[in-house]
Amino acid sequence: MAGQTRIGVLALQGDVREHARVLTSLGAEVILVRRPRELDRLDGLIIPGGESSVMDKLTRSFGMQDPLRVAIGAGLPVYGTCAGLIMLADRIVQGIEGQETVGGLDVTVRRNAFGAQTESFEVDLDVPVLGAPPVRAAFIRAPVIERIGPGVEVLATLSDGTIVAVRQGPLLATAFHPEVTGDDRFHRLFVDTARRASGSRCGVVESTS
């Protein structure tokens, strides 16, 4: 469909189908991304939850690490959930030996901060940028954001002040999984960000042509 926002989902491992389903319901054109060439012409990219160390290894095995870094550096809007947050973080605590990230988000993230999968939980979060009602957030072997850089905006915290959602320019990240709780507002926020960024890029091209 002409005019659809093209959102990729990194489809190497993790909650790919869940994100694709939400994006489709919002009218986005979904592209499953496994190869560098599939990054071309995207308006935005989601890095889903999953196992961050496995995702890191597969990203390198599929030759995606450097192309992702280049795309992020060039301003591609990216939304990372749970493991995707770890992949976007510039710094990681408690990663496995040799674990790397694609980076771009000026934060320090602690991997598996809440313990094993049996300690997963759900909680309602106030997210002022999304308005009422609170967001139902599912934390599954989730990371937390321990430090943020000066350009990072905090979007949500737990009751003890732990940071669990941030935004930095076109990059959005949550420690939890909105794709599994039936609340599509974070995805709407991201699709809108990608649409606006795409329009700005088109405007630059048109003005210089």
C-alpha positions as a printed Julia matrix, in Angstrom:
209×3 Matrix{Float64}:
  0.0     0.0    0.0
  1.37    3.37  -0.99
  2.36    5.54   1.92
  2.75    2.7    4.44
  5.51    3.11   6.99
  8.08    0.34   6.44
  9.17   -1.12   9.77
 11.71   -3.92   9.93
 11.9    -6.49  12.71
 15.33   -8.05  13.25
 14.35  -11.68  12.72
 17.36  -13.63  13.93
 15.95  -14.68  17.31
 13.3   -13.64  19.81
  9.75  -12.23  19.78
  9.61  -11.55  16.07
  6.02  -12.67  15.37
  4.61  -10.75  18.33
  6.11   -7.47  17.12
  5.11   -8.13  13.52
  1.51   -8.74  14.58
  1.3    -5.45  16.5
  2.92   -3.49  13.66
  0.56   -5.0   11.09
 -2.43   -4.06  13.25
 -1.16   -0.46  13.19
 -1.03   -0.42   9.39
  2.74   -0.61   9.0
  4.43   -2.65   6.28
  6.52   -5.24   8.13
  9.88   -6.39   6.77
 11.61   -9.35   8.45
 15.29   -8.45   8.51
 17.98  -11.14   8.4
 20.47   -9.74   5.88
 22.16   -6.34   5.53
 20.41   -5.55   2.24
 17.04   -5.77   4.02
 17.93   -2.65   6.0
 17.62   -0.62   2.81
 14.63    1.71   2.56
 13.36    0.99   6.06
 11.68    3.79   7.95
 12.42    2.1   11.26
 13.62   -1.15  12.86
 12.61   -3.12  15.95
 15.16   -5.27  17.77
 12.95   -7.71  19.73
 13.3    -9.4   23.06
 14.99  -12.76  23.25
 18.42  -13.86  24.46
 20.87  -10.98  24.02
 24.03  -13.1   23.92
 22.56  -15.38  21.24
 21.25  -12.37  19.31
 24.73  -10.82  19.45
 26.36  -13.99  18.06
 23.77  -14.35  15.29
 24.07  -10.66  14.38
 27.78  -11.14  13.83
 27.35  -14.5   12.06
 24.87  -13.01   9.6
 27.11  -10.0    8.93
 24.58   -7.64  10.47
 26.59   -5.99  13.24
 28.43   -3.33  11.22
 25.47   -2.54   8.91
 23.27   -2.05  11.98
 25.84    0.27  13.53
 26.05    2.26  10.3
 22.26    2.5   10.0
 21.88    3.64  13.61
 24.68    6.16  13.16
 22.9     7.5   10.09
 19.74    8.16  12.11
 17.54    5.12  11.47
 14.82    5.01  14.15
 15.21    1.82  16.2
 13.11    0.42  19.05
 14.68   -2.22  21.29
 12.67   -4.3   23.77
 14.36   -6.27  26.57
 17.26   -7.98  24.73
 16.84   -5.31  22.07
 17.55   -2.69  24.74
 20.77   -4.53  25.58
 21.72   -4.63  21.9
 21.23   -0.86  21.61
 23.1     0.02  24.8
 26.59    1.48  24.54
 27.62   -0.29  27.77
 26.6    -3.64  29.28
 27.08   -5.06  32.78
 27.0    -8.82  33.45
 27.23   -9.76  29.79
 28.77  -13.11  28.95
 32.45  -13.18  28.01
 32.99  -11.44  24.69
 29.4   -10.19  24.39
 29.05   -7.1   22.2
 26.28   -4.67  21.34
 25.52   -2.6   18.27
 25.25    0.48  20.49
 23.95    3.94  19.76
 22.04    4.48  22.99
 24.08    6.29  25.65
 23.12    4.04  28.56
 24.61    1.38  30.8
 22.4    -1.72  31.02
 22.59   -4.6   33.49
 21.67   -7.91  31.87
 19.22  -10.28  33.65
 18.88   -7.76  36.48
 15.76   -9.4   37.94
 17.07  -12.96  37.94
 15.77  -16.1   36.25
 12.66  -16.47  34.1
 10.76  -17.84  37.1
 11.1   -14.37  38.65
  9.33  -12.68  35.74
  6.53  -10.3   36.69
  4.02   -7.76  35.38
  3.39   -4.26  36.7
  1.48   -1.13  35.72
  3.76    1.76  34.73
  2.98    5.44  34.46
  4.37    6.68  31.13
  3.58   10.41  30.87
  4.52   10.61  27.18
  1.78    8.03  26.47
 -0.83    9.45  28.83
 -3.44    7.46  30.76
 -4.07    4.67  31.54
 -0.85    3.08  32.88
  1.04    0.66  30.64
  0.88   -3.0   31.64
  4.52   -4.1   31.4
  5.83   -7.68  31.35
  9.39   -8.16  32.65
 10.89  -11.49  31.53
 14.53  -12.01  32.54
 14.67   -8.29  32.01
 17.58   -5.85  32.06
 17.57   -2.5   33.86
 19.15    0.79  32.88
 21.69    1.77  35.51
 23.13    4.96  34.01
 22.09    7.34  31.27
 23.96    9.94  29.26
 22.95   13.61  29.1
 20.97   13.22  25.87
 18.76   10.37  27.14
 15.14   11.01  28.19
 13.66    8.76  30.87
 10.14    7.64  29.89
  9.28    5.24  32.72
 10.6     3.96  36.05
  9.58    1.37  38.58
  8.31    2.54  41.97
 11.86    2.42  43.36
 13.18    4.71  40.62
 14.73    1.96  38.48
 14.8     3.16  34.85
 12.98    0.82  32.47
 12.16    2.94  29.4
 14.16    5.63  27.63
 14.37    7.63  24.43
 17.33    9.3   22.73
 16.57   11.03  19.46
 15.14    8.37  17.1
 16.09    5.52  19.46
 13.49    4.06  21.82
 14.06    1.26  24.33
 12.11   -0.6   27.0
 13.29   -3.24  29.47
  9.88   -4.91  29.2
  7.72   -6.51  26.49
  4.73   -4.37  25.44
  4.18   -6.71  22.49
  2.88   -9.46  24.82
  0.46   -7.51  27.04
 -1.91   -6.09  24.43
 -0.93   -2.44  24.79
  0.25   -1.02  21.46
  1.06    2.54  22.57
  4.83    2.14  22.57
  4.6     0.7   19.07
  2.38    3.6   18.02
  4.93    6.03  19.43
  7.69    4.3   17.49
  5.77    4.1   14.2
  4.99    7.82  14.52
  8.68    8.54  15.16
  9.68    6.51  12.1
  7.04    8.2    9.94
  8.18   11.69  10.97
 11.84   10.79  10.43
 11.04    9.41   6.98
  9.17   12.58   6.08
 12.11   14.72   7.2
 14.52   12.69   5.08
 12.22   13.0    2.05
 11.97   16.73   2.63
 15.74   17.05   2.58
 15.96   15.08  -0.65
 13.22   17.13  -2.32
 14.7    20.44  -1.24
 18.1    19.58  -2.7
 16.95   17.97  -5.93
